[in-house]
Amino acid sequence: MKKTDTHRRYGIRLVACTQSPAPKEDSRLKEAYSACINTAQGSPEKIEACQSVLNVLKKEKQHQQFANEESVRVLDYQQCIQATRTGNDQAVNADCDKVWQEIRSKNAAQ
């Protein structure tokens, strides 16, 4: 009986040890994405690079919703920038700035 209790205690400790790094890694990915966005300064090329981090976050169940929403925002921003190159710059620029501010505010340093 005493051996069983000892094994349970060790088992619980092992489970706790093996489960703790995963959330830390998840938060690192999210932090990496936020850092990427915050240093992109609106550059479509840099924002496109941030997409690869989002693709990894999409695979993590707890971050899927965030990653999907951010993917839509990033795509909106990229389309917005493309529109400024081909059309009515002033009207589109205001929209682009709004989308960019949404992306930045969602990823502000906490």
Residue frames relative to the residue before (quaternion, step in Angstrom):
aa qw qx qy qz dx dy dz
M 1.0000 0.0000 0.0000 0.0000 0.00 0.00 0.00
K 0.6652 0.5077 -0.3006 0.4576 3.55 0.94 -0.90
K 0.6188 0.5425 -0.3332 0.4603 3.58 1.08 -0.77
T 0.6440 0.5318 -0.3189 0.4481 3.58 0.96 -0.88
D 0.6539 0.5067 -0.3151 0.4651 3.59 0.93 -0.84
T 0.6438 0.5187 -0.3151 0.4660 3.56 1.00 -0.83
H 0.6504 0.5082 -0.3105 0.4715 3.58 0.97 -0.85
R 0.6333 0.5262 -0.3374 0.4563 3.58 0.98 -0.78
R 0.6535 0.5166 -0.3184 0.4525 3.56 0.91 -0.91
Y 0.6682 0.4837 -0.3011 0.4784 3.58 0.93 -0.87
G 0.6314 0.5405 -0.3248 0.4514 3.55 1.03 -0.80
I 0.6518 0.5038 -0.3126 0.4728 3.56 0.96 -0.86
R 0.6503 0.5120 -0.3166 0.4634 3.58 0.96 -0.83
L 0.6569 0.5084 -0.3135 0.4601 3.58 0.95 -0.83
V 0.6418 0.5114 -0.3257 0.4695 3.57 0.95 -0.85
A 0.6531 0.5112 -0.3174 0.4597 3.57 0.91 -0.86
C 0.6588 0.5107 -0.3115 0.4562 3.58 0.98 -0.78
T 0.7141 0.4564 -0.2730 0.4552 3.57 0.87 -0.86
Q 0.6951 0.4794 -0.2949 0.4473 3.61 1.08 -0.50
S 0.6063 0.6143 -0.3644 0.3496 3.59 1.05 -0.52
P 0.6582 0.5227 -0.3623 0.4028 3.70 0.84 -0.64
A 0.5825 0.6141 -0.3851 0.3677 3.62 1.02 -0.65
P 0.6917 0.4447 -0.3178 0.4720 3.66 0.72 -0.86
K 0.6086 0.5507 -0.3522 0.4496 3.59 1.07 -0.69
E 0.6488 0.5049 -0.3028 0.4822 3.58 1.00 -0.87
D 0.6287 0.5353 -0.3298 0.4576 3.58 0.99 -0.85
S 0.6841 0.4704 -0.2973 0.4715 3.57 0.87 -0.91
R 0.6063 0.5489 -0.3581 0.4504 3.60 1.08 -0.60
L 0.6399 0.5170 -0.3273 0.4649 3.57 0.99 -0.78
K 0.6643 0.4917 -0.3051 0.4732 3.56 0.93 -0.89
E 0.6357 0.5121 -0.3189 0.4816 3.58 1.04 -0.77
A 0.6325 0.5281 -0.3292 0.4613 3.59 1.02 -0.78
Y 0.6419 0.5099 -0.3244 0.4720 3.58 0.98 -0.80
S 0.6610 0.5066 -0.3092 0.4591 3.58 0.88 -0.95
A 0.6465 0.5085 -0.3171 0.4722 3.58 0.97 -0.83
C 0.6236 0.5428 -0.3271 0.4577 3.57 1.02 -0.82
I 0.6717 0.4887 -0.2880 0.4765 3.58 0.88 -0.97
N 0.6960 0.4934 -0.2822 0.4387 3.56 0.86 -0.94
T 0.7110 0.4051 -0.2669 0.5090 3.60 1.14 -0.44
A 0.5122 0.6723 -0.4062 0.3473 3.59 1.24 -0.25
Q 0.1400 -0.8416 0.5077 0.1197 3.58 1.16 -0.60
G 0.7264 -0.4701 0.2389 0.4408 3.54 0.97 0.86
S 0.4707 0.6805 -0.4456 0.3417 3.60 1.23 -0.02
P 0.4426 -0.7175 0.4677 0.2658 3.61 -0.60 1.10
E 0.6415 0.5280 -0.3339 0.4452 3.59 1.01 -0.75
K 0.6727 0.4827 -0.2944 0.4773 3.57 0.96 -0.86
I 0.6368 0.5220 -0.3277 0.4633 3.57 1.02 -0.78
E 0.6107 0.5498 -0.3428 0.4553 3.56 1.05 -0.73
A 0.6325 0.5260 -0.3274 0.4648 3.59 1.05 -0.72
C 0.6147 0.5524 -0.3426 0.4467 3.59 1.09 -0.67
Q 0.5411 0.6471 -0.3859 0.3735 3.57 1.18 -0.55
S 0.6201 0.5537 -0.3599 0.4235 3.62 1.00 -0.67
V 0.6255 0.5069 -0.3407 0.4855 3.60 1.07 -0.65
L 0.6290 0.5294 -0.3324 0.4621 3.58 1.01 -0.77
N 0.6281 0.5450 -0.3407 0.4387 3.58 0.99 -0.77
V 0.6463 0.4886 -0.3161 0.4937 3.58 1.05 -0.71
L 0.6496 0.5242 -0.3165 0.4506 3.59 0.96 -0.85
K 0.5980 0.5783 -0.3565 0.4252 3.59 1.10 -0.67
K 0.6501 0.5284 -0.3134 0.4471 3.57 1.12 -0.60
E 0.6423 0.4897 -0.3152 0.4982 3.60 1.24 -0.38
K 0.4915 -0.7106 0.4196 0.2782 3.55 -0.53 1.20
Q 0.7044 0.4815 -0.2854 0.4364 3.58 0.85 -0.90
H 0.7397 0.3781 -0.2234 0.5099 3.62 1.20 -0.33
Q 0.3838 0.7599 -0.4662 0.2407 3.61 1.24 -0.01
Q 0.6748 0.4945 -0.3153 0.4479 3.58 0.81 -0.94
F 0.6441 0.5172 -0.3142 0.4679 3.58 0.90 -0.92
A 0.6907 0.4915 -0.2822 0.4492 3.58 0.81 -1.03
N 0.6497 0.5095 -0.3215 0.4636 3.59 0.98 -0.78
E 0.6590 0.4982 -0.3105 0.4702 3.59 0.94 -0.87
E 0.6624 0.5008 -0.3031 0.4675 3.57 0.94 -0.86
S 0.6111 0.5524 -0.3522 0.4443 3.60 1.02 -0.75
V 0.6460 0.5079 -0.3138 0.4757 3.56 1.00 -0.84
R 0.6591 0.5054 -0.3126 0.4609 3.59 0.91 -0.88
V 0.6597 0.5042 -0.3084 0.4642 3.58 0.91 -0.90
L 0.6485 0.5057 -0.3122 0.4757 3.57 0.96 -0.85
D 0.6225 0.5316 -0.3324 0.4684 3.59 0.99 -0.82
Y 0.6729 0.4992 -0.2972 0.4580 3.56 0.91 -0.91
Q 0.6541 0.5072 -0.3184 0.4621 3.58 0.93 -0.84
Q 0.6506 0.4960 -0.3146 0.4815 3.59 1.00 -0.79
C 0.6173 0.5553 -0.3280 0.4505 3.53 1.07 -0.77
I 0.6577 0.5016 -0.2988 0.4760 3.57 0.92 -0.93
Q 0.6343 0.5263 -0.3245 0.4641 3.57 0.99 -0.83
A 0.6472 0.5231 -0.3171 0.4549 3.58 0.99 -0.81
T 0.6295 0.5311 -0.3498 0.4464 3.61 1.02 -0.67
R 0.6532 0.5198 -0.3123 0.4535 3.55 1.12 -0.61
T 0.7824 0.3510 -0.1632 0.4880 3.56 1.15 -0.55
G 0.8202 0.2576 -0.1106 0.4987 3.60 1.14 -0.35
N 0.8279 -0.1946 0.2017 0.4859 3.47 -1.20 -0.83
D 0.2966 -0.8256 0.4551 0.1528 3.54 0.10 1.35
Q 0.6953 0.5009 -0.3083 0.4131 3.60 0.74 -0.97
A 0.6912 0.4714 -0.2879 0.4660 3.58 0.78 -0.97
V 0.6865 0.4787 -0.2797 0.4705 3.55 0.92 -0.91
N 0.6097 0.5694 -0.3529 0.4236 3.60 1.00 -0.76
A 0.6300 0.5249 -0.3360 0.4633 3.59 0.98 -0.78
D 0.6548 0.4982 -0.3064 0.4787 3.58 0.98 -0.84
C 0.6387 0.5305 -0.3222 0.4548 3.57 0.97 -0.86
D 0.6500 0.5200 -0.3162 0.4551 3.56 0.93 -0.89
K 0.6392 0.5268 -0.3226 0.4581 3.57 1.00 -0.81
V 0.6633 0.4892 -0.3027 0.4786 3.60 0.89 -0.91
W 0.6533 0.5151 -0.3202 0.4531 3.58 0.92 -0.88
Q 0.6485 0.5144 -0.3212 0.4601 3.60 0.97 -0.82
E 0.6132 0.5342 -0.3445 0.4689 3.60 1.06 -0.70
I 0.6543 0.5018 -0.3108 0.4728 3.57 0.93 -0.90
R 0.6768 0.4979 -0.2944 0.4554 3.59 0.85 -0.95
S 0.6811 0.4905 -0.3110 0.4458 3.60 0.84 -0.90
K 0.6343 0.5255 -0.3264 0.4636 3.58 1.07 -0.68
N 0.7745 0.3187 -0.1543 0.5242 3.59 1.14 -0.57
A 0.2762 0.7730 -0.5227 0.2305 3.57 1.16 0.52
A 0.5746 -0.5880 0.4398 0.3616 3.56 -1.09 0.70
Q 0.2088 -0.8068 0.5456 0.0878 3.53 -0.85 1.00
